[in-house]
Amino acid sequence: MKALLFLSIFSLCGILPLTLAGQTKPVDLVAAPDTAVEEETEYELIVLEPGYEAYLVTQFPMEYYSENYYKTWNQQYVTEWNIRFLSGPRRELFENEIYYDPMTNYGLELEYRLYHFFRFFEDKYNITLLYRGR
């Protein structure tokens, strides 16, 4: 079974570059599977947040760290994201819960892109999701 998982990460106000009452714009995370007839499962992360792709090309190559490195950080980032979605500060930035199964093999590319989405998000909104000793 081949499934394409599209996690669309975008900002409603990113389309209309406005801020409301001094608030920063929210980020939506939406997952929608698409299936085909094969035995492998593949996943794709699509980030629609303006500036993400330009940010991504300035990062180290995908193979710089191992898939396990990205997966370990992504588990922590997703946990923190979901905590903030439920009750954290600046909840307007965390509009959707992220469904991430640490037992699923999403592949190096998705892990890399997701990891860098979180880093991009921290930089763009000047918010620290995880303390990394910077």
Residue pairs with C-beta under 8 A, 6 or more apart in sequence:
1 35
1 37
1 38
1 39
1 41
2 35
2 36
2 37
2 38
2 39
2 40
2 41
2 42
3 33
3 34
3 35
3 36
3 41
3 42
3 43
4 33
4 34
4 35
4 36
4 42
4 43
4 44
5 31
5 32
5 33
5 43
5 44
5 45
5 106
6 30
6 31
6 32
6 33
6 34
6 44
6 45
6 46
7 29
7 30
7 31
7 45
7 46
7 47
7 98
7 114
8 28
8 29
8 30
8 32
8 46
8 47
8 48
9 27
9 28
9 29
9 45
9 46
9 47
9 48
9 49
9 52
9 117
10 27
10 28
10 47
10 48
10 49
11 25
11 26
11 27
11 28
11 48
11 49
11 50
12 25
12 26
12 28
13 19
13 20
13 25
13 26
14 25
14 48
14 49
14 50
18 25
19 25
23 92
24 90
24 92
24 93
24 125
25 93
26 92
26 93
26 94
26 95
27 49
27 93
27 94
27 95
27 121
28 95
28 96
29 95
29 96
29 97
29 98
30 96
31 99
41 105
42 107
43 104
43 106
43 107
43 110
44 109
44 110
45 109
45 110
45 113
45 114
45 117
47 53
47 113
47 117
47 120
49 117
49 120
49 121
49 124
51 120
51 124
52 116
52 117
52 120
55 116
55 120
55 123
56 113
56 116
56 120
59 116
59 119
62 108
62 109
62 112
63 108
67 107
67 108
67 111
70 108
70 111
70 112
70 114
70 115
71 102
71 106
71 111
73 115
73 118
73 130
74 100
74 111
74 114
74 115
74 118
75 100
75 102
76 130
77 114
77 115
77 118
77 129
77 130
78 98
78 100
80 129
80 130
81 94
81 97
81 98
81 118
81 129
82 97
82 98
84 90
84 91
84 93
84 94
84 129
85 91
85 94
85 95
85 96
85 97
85 98
86 97
88 94
90 125
90 127
93 121
93 125
93 127
100 114
106 114
118 129
118 130
121 127
121 129
122 128
122 129
